[in-house]
Amino acid sequence: MTNKKEMVLPLLPLRGTLVYPTMVLHLDVGREKSIEALEVAMANDKLVFLVAQKAMDEDNPNEQDVYKVGTISEVKQLLKLPNGTIRVLVEGLHRAEIITYDEQKTYIEATVGVLEEKEEDGLEEKALMRTLLQHFEQYVNLSKKVTHETYLATADISSSSELADTIASHLPLKVKEKQDILKTYEAKERLMKLIAHIQDEKELLHLEKKINQRVKRSMERTQKEYFLREQMKAIQKELGDKDGKGSEVETLREKIVESGMPESTKEVAFKELDRYEKLPANAAESGVIRTYIDWLLQLPWTETTEDILDVKRAEKILDEEHYGLEKVKERVLEYLAVQQLTNSLKGPILCLAGPPGVGKTSLARSIATSLNRNFVRVSLGGVRDESEIRGHRRTYVGAMPGRIIQGMKKAGTINPVFLLDEIDKMSNDFRGDPSSAMLEVLDPEQNHTFSDHYIEETYDLSKVMFVATANNLGSIPAPLRDRMEIIHIAGYTELEKMHIAKNHLLPKQLEAHGLKKGNLQVRDEALLAIVRHHTREAGVRSLERVLASICRKVARIIVTEKRKRITVTEKNLHDFLGKPRFSYGTKEKEDQIGVATGLAYTTVGGDTLAIEVSLSPGKGKLILTGKLGDVMKESAHAAFSYIRSKAEELNIDPQFNEKNDIHIHVPEGAVPKDGPSAGITMATALVSALTGRPVSREVGMTGEITLRGRVLPIGGLKEKSLSAHRAGLKKIIMPYENGKDLEDIPDSVKEDIEFVLVSHLDEVLEHALVGEKQ
């Protein structure tokens, strides 16, 4: 390879392409220097030197920015376009190499040395040409970018150099690779490089073909699935299901994402949703999965109501809606105050214990109002199945979550006031123990990971304020009772009932019966008579029903007799309610022998019981009547044994048990009676009968007795005191250890009754018996 001659030509740098000798190509020229170079070429011999740029983004390339080897080309045609660019048709003539590079003029000028090569006509070169053509033919068959006519035209070329340049111009090589072919002057070496390149291209084409086939199969499968889905949609539409499962699944997926569930629960939900999507619509399991997903979506996971931590506001609401009940109100206000200071206190678990009708349920509702929380109530009365609390496994037909999860769904927030009504009415049988299932719900250390058998995923109950109600704490298992803060709500006094009736119940019933305030007036003495003689309860539920009855009768009078104002007094009360229904236990009209007044605690509050003892000739039988329970029978035997042991000290014939039969009776025999507080009453009545000394009619008593005569503490003192006050008693004998409970007694009761604290039966007899032995 030798330099034939040198030429001075205008230089045209090309971006992203190059020109081989014998190659004809259209170029669009827009740079000013390039346009000037073309004009100079057209003015002279139409020759221009075309060379590739190393970097495409360079607008003003210098000598270092272009390759050394380029192609001397002839401008065959030149066309100016409207946008200012020039389109030229060029034909490559010879390879040449830049000797000098001159940028001083308005165009780039270069001195180039034209390089010509000798072509060898040897066997090796012919073999290389034949091999290259074979590879090129295979490449053309694989590629769609080169036509078969191009291959036929290439096959007729006899020059090895021209063949190499022609084939190189049709291969999709990078500029750097094309430049490497251009600067290779020897034809044999160029042929070898092209064979290597074309083999690589063939392998790439084979891979592309495989990939395309794979993609095609995938697309065909996708298209098939799409077609089948569309068919399914059409079928579902004909069957009445307009949208089918597709849009439904997408909607459910969006709801799961936005639900705020923990990530572990979301994974389960998505997994179940995928199963649901694949199942046929008529599959039995499809409905089960859909119901499960609905439950997950309807449960509150992050929704909360903002507590209004205003203690004065809460106190006002509680006072407006409930009269009395100071302890409960105080506890709620304490919770609010601590929450305001810490804002991190766990929801308390309160248990409101008391007789029916004292306002336990409505008080829980008022607590929710005062805290600005949602309220939900679940009744546990009669629940025997553990699944009622924890839910059923989803493998069972008709499975559903337990009452706790159902309640949370109704609440709609994770921090409601949750009322567990009648928690003492739960019982157990062969289906499990629901009270044991409640242990996890009501344990602040466990309920943040409560597990329902249906939902299966853990659910946080720690922000819930649980309020339970119970009539009888004795029927609540000890472990469950231990998890709750017990707040006792006793019955109302007569004065409290009158206040509640006057300010709450009567206005409510007037409105319910379409009456105005001026239509009906119930005087205080009439209200007192209603409370005493027409209701018998610790609460005010029956009182409300009686007032409703009066309102109905008044409504009829107003409609039929056209009267506008009716007053109910104690004298005309029987016209509205008839004869008195109840006569409360009242004190005896005179002091009697063998009759003592005991104080009892019942489910409707306190009551008084007259315990009667009679002696008759016999052989020492102890007869107990009045449908007494085992505890009261034991109290009677303990009193009897104590009196036998102390007969001489009490001035009683030591042989009394051998000469007399003793009959102890508690009136109203049809009513079952039991409890550990009748011991001193029975002992007093026995001593009175045996000594002939009467018992004071002004005295009521309560307390258990031991064989040594000690008086043991009892419960329900407030209710018993209220019944004593109602009965007109003036003195209550009670165990010394119950002295701490006196602060619960209303002041109105303390003013009228003297409380005597005793620790031994001798003190009881000293206060209860009057007069001398007859």
C-alpha positions, 0 to 999 in steps of 0.5 A: 500500500503506497501513497499515490498522490496528495489532494487538497479538498474541502472536508465534510465531517459526518455524524453517525455514518461514513461512506465506503468507496463505490457506495452511493448515499444521500446526506442532509447537510445543515452546518454552515462550514459543511454547506460552504465546503459543498459550495466550494466543491461544486465550484471546482471538481465536485470532489469532497473529503467525507470523514466520520466524527468520533462524537456525534454531539460535537458541532464544531469538530477539530482535527482531534474530533474526526477520524484520520481515514475517510473517503474522497467522494464525488457530489452527484446531486445537490438540492436545497431544502426549504428549511435551509439544509442541503440534501446531496447525493454522494458517491465514494471513490477512494480511501484517503488519509488526512495529512493536514487539517486547516480550519482558517477558512470559512470551511474546513480544508484538508490535504489528503493522501490517496491510498490505493491497494494491490489486489491479489488474485490468489486462491486464499483470497478467492476462498475468503470471498466465497466464504464471505458471500455464503455467510452474507447469503445466510445473513440475508435469509435471516435478516429482513433489512437486506433484500435478496436482490441486494445479495444477487447484485453483490454476488456478481462483484469480482473485486475483493476490495469492492466486495468487502466495502459493499457488504460492509455498507449493508451490515448494521455495524457501529460507526467505530466498527465501520471505521475499522473496516474503512481504515483496513487497506488490504482486502484480504484482512478486510474480508477476514474481519467482515467474516467475523462480524457477519458471524456475530450478526448471524448469532444475534439474529438467531437469538433474536429469532428465538426471543421473538418466537418466545415472545410470540408464544407468550403473546399468543397465550396472553391473547388466548387468555384475553380472548377467553376472559372476554368470552367469560365476561360476555357469558357473565353479562348474559347471565346477569353479571354485568362486569364479571370478576375482572373489575371486581377484583381490581376494586378489591385490590385497590381497597386492600392497598388503601385499607391500612392493614398490617403488611402480614394481613395484606399478604394474606388478603392478596393471596386470598384475592388471587385464589378468588380470581382463579375460582369459577364464579359458581364454585362454593369456595368462591363465596366463602373467600369473598365473604372473608375478604369483605370482613377484612376490608370492613374492619377498622384498621387505622380509623379513629375518633379524636378524643375530646379531652375536656374534663369539665365538658365530660362532667357536664354531659355525665351530670345531665344524663345521669343523677347520682352515680358519683363513683362511676363519673369520678372514674371516667373523669380520672381517666380523661385527666390522665389521658390528657396528661400522657396521651398514651394510656391503654383503654381501661376495662370497667365493670359496672356491677349493680341491680337491673334498671340503675342505668348501667347500659345508658351510663356506658353510652354517656361515657362514649358521648363524653369522650367523643367516641363511637359506641357499640354494644354486645349482649352476652346474656345466654352465650354458651359457645366459645365461638360466639366470642372467638368466631368459627373456623372458616372450614365450617359451613356458615362460619362467621367472626365472633361478637368482638370482631362483629362489634368492631366492624359496627363501631367503625373505629379502633378506639370505641367504647365497647359495652359487654352487656350482661357479662355475668349471664355467660355460661359454659357447656360442651361447646366450650367456656366463653368466659375463658375466651373473654380473658384475652379480650379483657387483658390489657397485656394480651388484647393488642394481638387478639386472634379471632378464629375466622379472621385468623390474623391478629387484631389490636384491641388495646385502644378500645375502652371496654365497659362490662355490666353485671348484676351478680359478680358471684357468677363471674369466674375469678380470673375474668373478674380479676381483669376488670375494675369493678365499680359497684352501682347500688340502687337509688334512694326514694329521693333519688328516684323522685328526682330522676322521675321528675327531671328525666323520666317524666319529660321523656314520656311526655314527649313520647306520648305527644303531651306538652309540659302543661298538660300533665303535672305529677305532684311530689307526694304522688311520685313518692307513692308511685315509688313506694307502692307501684314499683319494687326495684333498685333501679327506675325501669318499672318507674318509667313504665308506670309513668308511661301508663299515666301518660297514656291515660292522660292522653286519652282523657285529653282526646275524649274530654277535651281537658287541657291540664291534669294534675296527679295527686296522692288522692287521685293516683288510684284512678290512674294506676289502680290499687297499690301493687306492693307493700314494702317491708315495713317496721312492725307496729309494736315490739314483738317476741320472737320476731326480728327484722333482717336486712336482705340484698336482692337482685332488685336492691335491698329489702327487709325480712321479718324472721319469726321463731315459735316454740312448741312442746317437743323433743328439740327439733329445729324446723326451717321453712320459707324456702331457705338456701343452704347458707341460711340453713347453716346460719340458723344451725350456727345460731342455735348451737351458739345459744345452746352453748351460752344458755345460762349466760342468756338466762335460758333454760339449758334443757330448752332443746329437749323440751321444745321444738323450734320453728324458724320461718321467713315469710313469703315462702314461695320466694327463694332466699339465701345469703350469708347475712341472716345469722345475727337476725336468726340468733336475735329472734331465737333469744327473744323467743326463748327469753320472752323479751321482745325485739325493738320494732325500730331495729333492723340488723344484718351480719353473719355469726360464728359458733363463738358469737362473733359477727362477720362482715357482709355486702350490699350495705347501701342497698340494705340501708335504703330498704331500712330507711324505706321501711321506717326503721330508726336503727341498723345493727351492722358488723364492725368491719363494715364501718368503712362502707358507711361513706357510701350511704346517702346523707339523707339516710344517715340523718334518719337512721342510727348505725350501730357497729357490733363485733359480738352477738352480746352487743347485738342483743343489748341493742335489739332486745327491750324490756324484761323477760315475761 
